Amino acid sequence: MKAITHATYGPPAVLRLEEVAQPVPGGGEVLIRVHAAAVDPGVWHLMAGMPYLVRAMGFGLRAPKVRIRGMDVAGRVEAVGPDVTRFRPGDEVYGTCDGSFAEYACAKEDSLAPKPGNLGFEQAAAVPISACTALQAVRDVGRLRAGQTVLVIGAAGGVGTFAVQLAKAFGAHVTGVCSTAKADLVRSIGADEVIDYTRHDPTDGTRRYDLVLDTAGNRPLARLRRALTTRGTLVIVGGEGGGRWIGGNDRQLRALLLSPFVGQRLRGLAAMHQHHSDLQLLAELIETGSVTPVIDRTYPLADVPDAVRYLMEGHARGKIVVRV
């Protein structure tokens, strides 16, 4: 089968389209004929091996342990391994796995759910990681309640577009932060208000919110706190920039250390498991029209390096999808 692989860490140029052996599903695993995958910041970090914390977490100190990249997946079940009870060959599924930039990939049964019936494979592949992250940030870590006010920084990004829609679905008043060029998009997905950060500073303290979601930003912790009510909650989702060792995760660590000493709840959200129950809930919200994936561009499998480069430029609106 064809797959995007890399034997060393580095820039997108290390990615190669190669012929590799088709995987065989083990216990509790499903073999998927991949129809679409998606690109997210996790793909870049695992490709580059940066920050070095990524390597220390078990992904390979000197070289990647898993050579095939890609995590978001949508496709049809080709075969099932022992002990699989939820799926059978022919089922259309979506979820996450290791190595989705390939014609076939194996995924754990509990990391998949039936594909939303009103989405094609390319749309479905845009959902799992970013939407599950947004769901966990809004519902689990942010503890959002109906009637609260929410500020989503990075509202036009992969996680941000889902966070805006989920917060609205949960009954919040949502303000999205983005650039001038993306303001119409953020309004179109349901934001009650939009702040253009090139003209106004959303953290200048003139407005305060019950929940602030900072999606892969780099604003200092002190400035983010100025946008919170006295008992508000800050959730830092990911984080770019920073040093070579822990990258942008330093803000999450400082938030965790400071939180016990202030009235505000300061939290970080790292990569979490995309469980089938969350994927099923998202499918229901998608099928009722409460949530719709936003796709910026679609690339063929052979052009994954170009897709990753585009992601790294930081201009994407919503998700970048790979057609297999």
N, C-alpha and C positions, 0 to 999 in steps of 0.2 A: 504494500500500500504506500501511497505518498504521504509524507508528513514533513512538518517544519521542525528541524532539529538544530541543536548547537552543542558542540563538544567543549567549548570554553566560554567563560563570561566575557562580556564586552558590549559594544554598540550593536545596532540592528544588523550590521554587516556580518555578524557571526552566525546569523540564522541562515539555514540552507534547506532547500526543498530536496528531500532524498527518498529513496525507496527503502522501507524498513519492514520488518516482519509484522504481520497483523497480530494484535494482542489476543489472548485467550482469557475469558472471564473466570475468575476464581470464585470461591464461596462468597455468597452475598453480593456478587457483582453482575453487571449487565453489560453486554457488548453492544455498542451503539454504532450504527451507520451514521456518521456525522454529516449533517446537511449544512450547518452553520455554527460558527463560534463567534466570540467577541474579544475585543482587546480592552484591557483595563490596566491601571498602574501596576497591579501585581505582576502582570506579564513582563513589564519593563524591569521591575526590581529583580525578578528571578532570572531574566536574561542577562542583566548587567552584574548580578551578584552584589548589588549596592542597595542600601548601606551594608557594611560588613556583618551587621546583625542578622541579615538574611541568611548568610552562609552559616553562622553559628547556630541558627535555629534548626539545622539538620538538612539543609538543601544542598550541601556539598561545600567543603572549605576551599578546595582548589579548582574544582570543576563541578558542573551541575550533576546531581545524582540522577535526576529525571531529564533526559535529553530532549523530549518532545514538549514544546511549550503549549500554552492555551489552557483555560479553565472553564469558562462559560461554554455550554454545549446545548445543541438542539438537534434532534434527529429521530431515527426509528430504531427500535430494538431489533437487533440482528439475532442475538442468542442470549440465554441467561445461564448463569452458573448455578452451582448447588445452593440450596436453601433460599433461592429467590422466590417470593410468593406474590409480589405486588405487580409484576410485569411479565409479559410474554412476547415472543417475536411478533413484530408488526406494530406494536404500540408506538405512538408518537409521544416523545418525552422531551423534557428540558431540565437543566440543572447544572451541576458542576462535576468536573473530573480532572485528573491530570492528563495532559496531552490531547487537548481537543483540536489543535491545529493539525488534523490528520483525517484520513478517510474513515478510520475506525478508531474507537477509544473505549476503554472500560471505565465504568463508573460504579461506585457503591450504590446499592439499591436505595438507601435512605438519603442520598444526595440528589435524587431525581423525583419528578412528579409528572403527571400527564400534562402535555403541552396545552396551554389555553386554546380552546377551540376556535377563537376568533383571530388568532395570530398565525402568520406563516412562520417557517423555521427561522428566517433571518430576524424577524421581530422578536421571536421567543428567545433566541440566543442572546439578545441584548439585555435580558431581564435578570438572570439569577444573582450574580455577585453584587451588582450595584443596587438592585432593588432590595435584596435581603439585607445588605448593609444599611440602606436607608430605613428599612422597616425596624431593624434592631436599634438603630440610633433614635428613631422617633418614639417607638412603642416601649422598648425594653430599657434602654439607658436613659432616654429623655423623659419617660413616663408621661407622655403628652396626654392631656385631658381636653375634652371638648370645651370650646370657649376660650382657650388660652391663646396667647400670641406667640408666633414663631418667626425667627429670623433665620433664613437659609442663606449662608454665604457660599458662593459657588453654585448658584441655583440653576445654571445652564449646563452643568457638567453631568457626568454619568450618574453619580450618586445624587447630586442636587436635583435633577429633574424628577427623580422618583421621590425624593424627600418632600418636595413641594406638593406633589399630588397626594402622597400618603397623609401628610399633615392636614390637607384639605379634607380628605376622606374621613379623617378622625375628628373633624369639626373645629379645626383651629382657624385663626385669622393669620394668613401667611404673607410675609414680606420676603421677596427674593432679592438677592444682591448679585449683580452681573455687570458686564460691560454694556456700552451703548448699543452695540450691534446685536446683542442677544436679548435685549429688553422685550421685544415683541414675542419672542419664543417663550420667555418666562411667564408673560401675561397669558399666553395661549394655553398653557398647561394648568392655569388656575390660580396663580398668585394674586392676592388681593391688592398688593402694592409691589412696586419694583423700585429698587434704589440702584442708580447707576454709580458704581464706585469711582468712576473717573471724574464725577462731578460732586459727589457727596460722600462723606465718610460715615458709613453705617455704625461705626463704633465711637462716635464723638460724644456719646452720652445724652444727646437730646431726645432720643427715643430708647425705651427699655422694653425688653421682651421676657416672657416667661421661659422660653426655650430658645437658645442660640445653637444652631448647627453650623460648625465650620468644617466644610468638606475640602480636605487637602489644601488648606490655606497656609499662610505663613504670618498672620498677624500676631503680635505679641500677646501673651496671656492677659496682661494688664489692660490692654485696649479691648479685648473681647469681654472682659468682666464689666466694662463700662456700659455695655449694651444690655446687661442683665438687670432684672429686678432684684431687690434685696434678697429674695429667696428663689431666684431663678436658677435654671440649669444650663450649663454649657456642655456640649458634646463635641469634642474634637475628633473628626473622622479622618483617619490617616494623617498625612502631613508630608509635604515635599520640602526639598532644600535641606538645610542643616549640614552637619558634618558627615564624614565618610563612615563613621562607626555606627551611629544610631539614626542618622538622617533627621527628618522632621519629627521623630518620635520624642524628642526632648521636651516638646510642649506638653505632650500627654503625660509624661513622667512628672513634670513640674505641677501640672494641674492636679494630679493624684496626691502629691505631697502637700499642696496648699489647701485642698478642699476641707480637711478636718478643722481648719483654723478660721474659716470664713463662713458666712451665712449661706452663700451660694453653693450649689452642687457643681463641682468641676470634674468632668469625666472625659476619658478617652475611649475610643472604640477602635480596636485593631481588627485584623481579619478574623472573622468568626465562621463557624460551620454553617453552610447553607442547607438546612434541614428540610426534609420533604414537607413537613407541616407548614413551614413558612412559604415554601414554593406553592403549596396548594392554596393557601390564603391569598397569595399574590395572583394566582390564576383566577380565583373568584373575583377579585377586585378588577382584574383586567377584563374579564368576561362581562361584568356589569357596566363597564365604561368608566369606572372611577380612576383607573390608572392606564396609561398608554405609553409604551416605550418610545423614546425619541432617538432616532438614528441619524447621525450626521453623514457618514459615508460607508459604503460597502466595498470590500476588496476581495479579489479572488485569492485562493490559498497561496499561490506562488508569490503574491505581493504582500505577504505578512510583514516583511521588513519595512516596506513603505507605510503600512498601517501603523506600525509601532513608532516610526519617525513622526508621523502626523500627530499621534498621541503626545509624544514628547514635546511638540511645539506648543501645546497647551491651548489650542484654539478650537478644539472639538465642541460641538453642541450636542450634548447627549452622548450616545454610544457609537463606537466604531465596530463594524461587524465584518466577519470573514465568511465568505461564501465557499463552501467545500463541494 
